[in-house]
């Protein structure tokens, strides 16, 4: 099993190219199920989760052809199955997103319930509630969501979820574009990845308004056509590298970014002392001193993203002062704290709140990644620590970051992947 070996203390200098957003790519890959024409996607991150989603689509009969390292062509003109099996779905919760498109396109679907999630409960009951509102007949049978779209297909309706759900909003967007009539999504997620999904659907011929707000209106159309589309840059990868330079110092320029998608993160990093210069698709980040501790609470977009909580905590552990972090999205997303403590961090957790007292120097140790963003926080802390740190279970990291160690090595980090 691969590990990362890091000798900390090196400032970061140079340029890093940011990949396409994983959290946008996964639902966007599912849009190919909604048309029999060719869908060409560019800026696709070459990640384990993307590979898994492509395997799910291929199982359904989608033709997949990589044009280059970050460009893939898909076509669903001869779907062979309406079943997404447990063996594939269990490894990635986003696989549930094929459910709505299958109901919309084929009128039937059988999708395994996703497996557990280390960071907390993410039930699919809201997905089922919304699809039933569109006229789907759904039942849970032997660990599968099994259903049909009903005698008249999916029909537009009003959907109000019990909470803001990114996955649910994406599910309903893809389901409603081919439904008969108009669908109104209330309490919709506003994340940039949801907006990106709406944008590709519109480019394919869908009629959608209000995306990026809590109220989205979708007028169903008879069919969608193919498209050539570039996925939005990954705001979480961007924020992760910015936290790294804030923690260890240096001068880096991130290219192919979308600064307007992570405003609240940039505000907090500026508060910490990171000097930021924003271009249209670039961010230059300069850190000349020890960061100042910052406090924040995670919340739905446009609030502070839960996917950046661990990375910002890693910066706080070496900051001057005390930062108070409140996690409002997932109930078990402080698992990285125990590993940061092994590096000599000073953190006290009380329920959903972590009090981080910055220390002047971390010390290297053997640590273990517990989830995707926790992995990134350990890399950041290790870069700032004195001595050697070994990070186990980096398969978590590979789910969301393409060759992170190579990107960091290119800007001066002493980091290598070892078996």
C-alpha positions as CSV (number, residue, x, y, z in Angstrom):
1,X,0.0,0.0,0.0
2,X,1.4,3.4,-1.0
3,X,2.5,6.0,1.5
4,X,3.8,9.5,1.4
5,X,7.2,10.4,3.0
6,X,7.6,14.1,3.7
7,X,10.5,16.0,5.2
8,X,9.0,19.3,6.3
9,X,10.4,22.8,6.6
10,X,10.7,23.7,2.9
11,X,8.9,26.9,1.6
12,X,7.0,26.5,-1.6
13,X,8.0,28.4,-4.7
14,X,6.8,28.1,-8.3
15,X,3.6,27.3,-10.3
16,X,0.9,24.7,-9.9
17,X,-1.7,23.8,-12.5
18,X,-5.1,23.1,-11.0
19,X,-7.2,20.2,-12.3
20,X,-11.0,20.1,-13.1
21,X,-13.3,19.8,-10.1
22,X,-13.9,16.2,-8.9
23,X,-17.3,17.2,-7.4
24,X,-18.4,18.7,-10.7
25,X,-17.0,15.9,-12.9
26,X,-18.9,13.1,-11.2
27,X,-22.4,14.3,-11.8
28,X,-21.4,15.8,-15.2
29,X,-20.3,12.3,-16.3
30,X,-23.8,11.1,-15.6
31,X,-25.3,13.6,-18.0
32,X,-24.2,11.3,-20.9
33,X,-27.0,9.0,-19.9
34,X,-29.6,11.6,-20.9
35,X,-28.7,11.6,-24.6
36,X,-27.7,9.2,-27.3
37,X,-25.3,11.7,-28.9
38,X,-21.6,12.1,-28.2
39,X,-20.6,14.0,-25.1
40,X,-17.0,15.3,-25.0
41,X,-15.7,16.5,-21.6
42,X,-12.5,18.4,-21.1
43,X,-10.6,19.3,-18.0
44,X,-11.6,15.9,-16.5
45,X,-9.4,15.1,-13.4
46,X,-7.8,11.7,-13.7
47,X,-8.8,10.5,-10.3
48,X,-9.8,7.2,-8.7
49,X,-13.4,8.5,-8.2
50,X,-13.7,9.5,-11.8
51,X,-12.4,6.0,-12.9
52,X,-15.0,4.4,-10.7
53,X,-17.8,6.5,-12.1
54,X,-16.7,5.6,-15.7
55,X,-16.8,1.9,-14.7
56,X,-20.4,2.3,-13.5
57,X,-21.3,4.0,-16.8
58,X,-19.5,1.3,-18.8
59,X,-21.4,-1.3,-16.9
60,X,-24.6,0.3,-18.1
61,X,-23.4,0.3,-21.7
62,X,-21.8,3.7,-22.1
63,X,-18.9,3.9,-24.6
64,X,-15.9,5.6,-23.1
65,X,-12.9,6.9,-25.1
66,X,-10.1,8.9,-23.5
67,X,-8.9,11.4,-26.1
68,X,-6.1,12.7,-23.9
69,X,-5.1,12.6,-20.2
70,X,-7.9,15.1,-19.3
71,X,-10.3,14.7,-22.2
72,X,-12.9,11.9,-22.5
73,X,-15.6,11.2,-25.0
74,X,-18.8,9.3,-24.0
75,X,-21.8,8.0,-25.9
76,X,-24.9,6.3,-24.6
77,X,-26.6,5.2,-27.8
78,X,-26.8,1.6,-26.9
79,X,-27.4,1.2,-23.2
80,X,-27.3,-2.5,-22.2
81,X,-28.4,-2.4,-18.6
82,X,-30.3,-0.3,-16.1
83,X,-28.5,-1.8,-13.0
84,X,-25.6,-0.3,-11.1
85,X,-24.2,-3.1,-9.0
86,X,-23.1,-3.0,-5.4
87,X,-19.4,-3.9,-6.3
88,X,-19.0,-0.5,-8.0
89,X,-21.5,1.7,-6.1
90,X,-20.1,0.7,-2.6
91,X,-16.8,2.4,-3.2
92,X,-18.3,5.9,-4.1
93,X,-21.5,7.5,-2.9
94,X,-21.8,9.7,-6.0
95,X,-22.7,6.6,-8.0
96,X,-26.3,7.0,-6.8
97,X,-26.5,9.9,-9.3
98,X,-27.2,7.5,-12.2
99,X,-30.6,6.7,-10.6
100,X,-32.5,9.8,-12.0
101,X,-30.9,9.8,-15.5
102,X,-31.8,6.1,-15.9
103,X,-35.4,6.7,-14.9
104,X,-35.6,9.7,-17.2
105,X,-34.0,7.9,-20.2
106,X,-35.0,4.3,-19.8
107,X,-38.0,4.5,-17.6
108,X,-36.4,2.0,-15.1
109,X,-33.5,1.7,-12.8
110,X,-31.9,-0.6,-10.2
111,X,-29.1,1.1,-8.3
112,X,-27.3,-0.3,-5.2
113,X,-27.6,1.7,-2.1
114,X,-24.2,3.3,-1.4
115,X,-22.0,2.0,1.4
116,X,-21.1,3.8,4.6
117,X,-19.2,7.1,4.8
118,X,-16.4,7.7,7.3
119,X,-17.2,11.4,7.8
120,X,-20.9,10.9,8.6
121,X,-24.4,9.9,7.5
122,X,-25.4,11.0,4.0
123,X,-28.7,9.2,3.5
124,X,-30.4,8.9,0.1
125,X,-33.9,9.4,1.5
126,X,-34.1,12.9,0.0
127,X,-33.2,11.6,-3.4
128,X,-36.0,9.1,-3.2
129,X,-38.5,11.7,-1.9
130,X,-37.7,14.0,-4.8
131,X,-37.9,11.4,-7.5
132,X,-41.2,10.1,-6.1
133,X,-42.5,13.7,-6.4
134,X,-41.6,13.5,-10.1
135,X,-43.8,10.4,-10.4
136,X,-41.2,7.6,-10.0
137,X,-42.3,4.4,-8.3
138,X,-39.4,3.4,-6.1
139,X,-38.8,0.7,-3.5
140,X,-35.8,-0.5,-1.5
141,X,-35.3,-4.2,-2.2
142,X,-32.3,-6.3,-1.0
143,X,-30.0,-3.3,-0.8
144,X,-31.1,-1.8,-4.1
145,X,-33.2,1.2,-5.1
146,X,-35.5,-0.3,-7.7
147,X,-38.0,1.7,-9.7
148,X,-39.8,2.8,-12.8
149,X,-40.7,6.2,-14.0
150,X,-44.4,5.4,-14.1
151,X,-46.8,5.0,-17.1
152,X,-46.4,8.6,-18.2
153,X,-42.7,8.9,-17.5
154,X,-41.4,11.5,-15.1
155,X,-43.6,14.5,-14.6
156,X,-42.6,18.0,-13.4
157,X,-43.4,18.9,-9.8
158,X,-42.4,21.0,-6.9
159,X,-39.6,19.5,-4.7
160,X,-38.8,20.8,-1.3
161,X,-36.0,18.9,0.5
162,X,-35.8,18.7,4.3
163,X,-32.3,20.1,4.1
164,X,-29.9,21.6,1.5
165,X,-28.4,18.6,-0.4
166,X,-25.9,19.0,-3.1
167,X,-26.3,15.4,-4.4
168,X,-30.1,15.7,-4.2
169,X,-30.1,18.9,-6.2
170,X,-27.9,17.3,-8.8
171,X,-30.2,14.3,-8.9
172,X,-33.3,16.3,-9.5
173,X,-31.7,18.6,-12.1
174,X,-30.8,15.6,-14.2
175,X,-34.1,13.9,-13.6
176,X,-36.3,16.9,-14.4
177,X,-34.8,18.0,-17.7
178,X,-36.6,15.3,-19.6
179,X,-39.7,15.3,-17.4
180,X,-43.1,16.5,-18.8
181,X,-43.9,20.0,-17.6
182,X,-42.1,22.3,-15.1
183,X,-40.2,21.4,-12.0
184,X,-39.4,23.8,-9.1
185,X,-36.6,22.9,-6.8
186,X,-36.9,24.8,-3.4
187,X,-34.1,24.8,-0.9
188,X,-31.7,23.9,-3.7
189,X,-27.9,23.7,-3.2
190,X,-26.0,26.7,-4.6
191,X,-22.5,25.2,-4.9
192,X,-20.4,26.1,-8.0
193,X,-20.4,22.4,-8.9
194,X,-24.3,22.5,-9.1
195,X,-24.1,25.5,-11.3
196,X,-21.6,23.7,-13.5
197,X,-24.0,20.8,-13.9
198,X,-26.8,23.1,-14.8
199,X,-24.6,24.8,-17.3
200,X,-23.7,21.6,-19.2
201,X,-27.4,20.6,-19.2
202,X,-28.3,24.0,-20.7
203,X,-25.6,23.5,-23.3
204,X,-27.2,20.1,-24.1
205,X,-30.6,21.8,-24.7
206,X,-32.2,21.8,-21.2
207,X,-34.2,24.8,-20.0
208,X,-33.0,25.8,-16.5
209,X,-33.1,29.1,-14.7
210,X,-32.2,30.1,-11.1
211,X,-29.2,27.8,-10.8
212,X,-26.9,29.2,-8.1
213,X,-29.9,30.3,-6.0
214,X,-32.1,28.3,-3.6
215,X,-34.9,28.2,-6.2
216,X,-34.3,26.5,-9.5
217,X,-36.9,26.1,-12.3
218,X,-36.6,23.4,-14.9
219,X,-38.9,23.2,-17.9
220,X,-38.8,19.7,-19.4
221,X,-37.7,19.1,-23.0
222,X,-38.3,16.2,-25.3
223,X,-34.6,15.4,-25.7
224,X,-31.0,16.5,-25.1
225,X,-28.2,16.6,-27.7
226,X,-24.4,16.1,-27.5
227,X,-22.0,18.7,-26.2
228,X,-18.3,19.6,-26.0
229,X,-17.8,21.0,-22.4
230,X,-15.0,22.0,-20.1
231,X,-15.4,21.2,-16.4
232,X,-14.9,24.1,-13.9
233,X,-11.5,24.2,-12.0
234,X,-11.4,22.5,-8.6
235,X,-11.9,25.1,-5.9
236,X,-11.0,22.6,-3.1
237,X,-7.7,21.6,-4.8
238,X,-7.0,25.4,-5.2
239,X,-7.8,26.0,-1.5
240,X,-5.7,23.1,-0.4
241,X,-2.5,24.4,-2.1
242,X,-3.2,27.9,-0.7
243,X,-3.4,26.5,2.8
244,X,-0.1,24.7,2.2
245,X,1.8,27.9,1.3
246,X,0.1,29.7,4.2
247,X,1.4,27.1,6.6
248,X,4.9,26.7,5.3
249,X,5.6,30.0,3.6
250,X,6.7,30.8,0.1
251,X,5.5,32.3,-3.2
252,X,3.4,30.2,-5.5
253,X,1.1,30.9,-8.5
254,X,-1.9,28.7,-9.2
255,X,-3.0,28.5,-12.8
256,X,-6.3,27.5,-14.3
257,X,-8.3,28.5,-11.2
258,X,-11.8,30.1,-10.7
259,X,-11.2,32.6,-7.9
260,X,-14.9,33.6,-7.7
261,X,-15.8,30.0,-6.6
262,X,-13.9,30.2,-3.2
263,X,-14.4,33.8,-2.0
264,X,-15.0,32.9,1.6
265,X,-11.8,30.7,1.7
266,X,-9.7,33.5,0.2
267,X,-11.1,35.9,2.7
268,X,-10.0,33.7,5.6
269,X,-6.6,33.1,4.1
270,X,-6.1,36.9,3.7
271,X,-7.1,37.2,7.4
272,X,-4.4,34.7,8.2
273,X,-1.8,36.9,6.5
274,X,-1.5,35.3,3.0
275,X,-0.9,37.9,0.4
276,X,-3.2,37.1,-2.6
277,X,-3.1,38.6,-6.1
278,X,-6.1,37.4,-8.2
279,X,-6.2,37.2,-12.0
280,X,-8.9,36.0,-14.2
281,X,-7.8,32.4,-13.9
282,X,-4.7,32.7,-11.7
283,X,-4.0,33.3,-8.0
284,X,-0.5,34.3,-6.7
285,X,0.0,33.6,-3.0
286,X,2.9,34.9,-0.9
287,X,3.5,34.1,2.7
288,X,6.4,35.9,4.5
289,X,5.5,35.2,8.1
290,X,3.8,32.8,10.5
291,X,0.1,32.7,9.8
292,X,-2.4,34.3,12.2
293,X,-5.1,31.9,13.6
294,X,-8.6,32.2,12.1
295,X,-12.0,31.1,13.3
296,X,-14.9,29.9,11.1
297,X,-18.0,27.8,10.9
298,X,-18.7,25.5,8.0
299,X,-22.0,25.9,6.2
300,X,-23.6,25.4,2.8
301,X,-22.4,27.6,-0.1
302,X,-21.7,30.5,-0.1
303,X,-20.5,29.8,3.5
304,X,-17.2,28.2,4.4
305,X,-17.1,24.8,2.7
306,X,-16.8,21.7,4.8
307,X,-14.4,20.2,2.3
308,X,-11.8,22.9,3.3
309,X,-12.2,22.6,7.1
310,X,-9.4,20.0,7.6
311,X,-6.9,21.9,5.4
312,X,-7.6,25.2,7.2
313,X,-7.2,23.5,10.6
314,X,-3.8,22.2,9.4
315,X,-2.8,25.8,8.8
316,X,-4.2,26.9,12.2
317,X,-2.1,24.3,14.1
318,X,1.1,26.3,13.2
319,X,-0.6,29.7,13.4
320,X,-0.1,32.5,16.0
321,X,-3.0,32.5,18.3
322,X,-6.2,30.4,18.8
323,X,-8.7,29.5,16.1
324,X,-12.2,28.1,16.8
325,X,-13.6,25.8,14.2
326,X,-17.3,24.7,14.2
327,X,-18.3,21.9,11.8
328,X,-22.0,22.2,10.9
329,X,-22.3,19.8,7.9
330,X,-21.0,16.4,8.9
331,X,-21.1,14.9,12.4
332,X,-17.8,13.0,12.3
333,X,-15.5,15.2,10.4
334,X,-12.8,15.8,13.0
335,X,-11.1,12.4,12.6
336,X,-7.9,14.1,11.4
337,X,-7.5,15.7,14.8
338,X,-6.2,12.6,16.4
339,X,-3.5,12.3,13.7
340,X,-2.6,16.0,13.9
341,X,-2.1,15.5,17.6
342,X,0.6,12.9,16.8
343,X,2.5,15.7,15.0
344,X,2.4,17.8,18.3
345,X,-0.6,19.9,17.4
346,X,-2.7,21.4,20.3
347,X,-6.4,20.8,19.6
348,X,-9.3,20.3,21.9
349,X,-12.6,19.0,20.5
350,X,-16.0,19.5,22.1
351,X,-18.8,18.1,20.0
352,X,-18.9,20.0,16.8
353,X,-16.3,22.6,17.8
354,X,-12.5,22.3,17.7
355,X,-10.3,24.8,19.5
356,X,-6.9,25.0,17.8
357,X,-4.1,26.6,19.8
358,X,-1.3,27.3,17.3
359,X,2.2,25.9,18.1
360,X,5.5,27.3,16.8
361,X,6.8,23.9,15.6
362,X,5.2,20.5,14.7
363,X,7.3,17.4,14.8
364,X,7.2,14.6,12.2
365,X,5.6,11.3,13.0
366,X,3.9,8.3,11.5
367,X,0.2,9.1,10.8
368,X,-2.8,7.6,9.0
369,X,-5.3,9.2,6.6
370,X,-8.9,8.6,7.5
371,X,-10.7,10.3,4.6
372,X,-10.0,12.4,1.5
373,X,-9.8,15.9,3.0
374,X,-8.2,14.6,6.2
375,X,-5.4,13.2,4.0
376,X,-4.8,16.7,2.6
377,X,-4.6,18.2,6.1
378,X,-1.9,15.7,7.1
379,X,0.1,16.6,4.0
380,X,-0.1,20.3,4.9
381,X,0.9,19.7,8.5
382,X,3.7,17.4,7.5
383,X,5.1,20.0,5.1
384,X,5.3,22.4,8.1
385,X,6.7,19.8,10.6
386,X,10.3,19.3,11.6
387,X,11.7,16.0,10.6
388,X,10.1,13.1,8.7
389,X,6.4,12.2,8.5
390,X,5.0,9.1,6.9
391,X,1.3,9.2,5.9
392,X,-0.4,5.8,5.5
393,X,-3.6,5.0,3.5
394,X,-3.1,7.7,0.9
395,X,-5.6,5.9,-1.4
396,X,-8.0,8.4,0.3
397,X,-5.9,11.2,-1.1
398,X,-5.9,9.8,-4.6
399,X,-9.7,9.9,-4.7
400,X,-9.6,13.7,-4.9
401,X,-6.1,14.9,-5.9
402,X,-4.3,13.9,-9.0
403,X,-0.6,13.4,-8.3
404,X,-0.4,15.8,-5.4
405,X,3.1,14.8,-4.5
406,X,4.4,15.6,-8.0
407,X,2.8,19.0,-7.9
408,X,4.2,19.8,-4.5
409,X,7.7,18.4,-5.4
410,X,7.8,20.7,-8.4
411,X,7.4,23.8,-6.1
412,X,10.1,22.7,-3.7
413,X,8.5,20.2,-1.2
414,X,10.6,17.3,0.0
415,X,7.9,14.7,-0.7
416,X,7.8,11.2,-2.3
417,X,5.5,8.3,-2.7
418,X,6.8,5.0,-1.4
419,X,5.3,1.5,-1.4
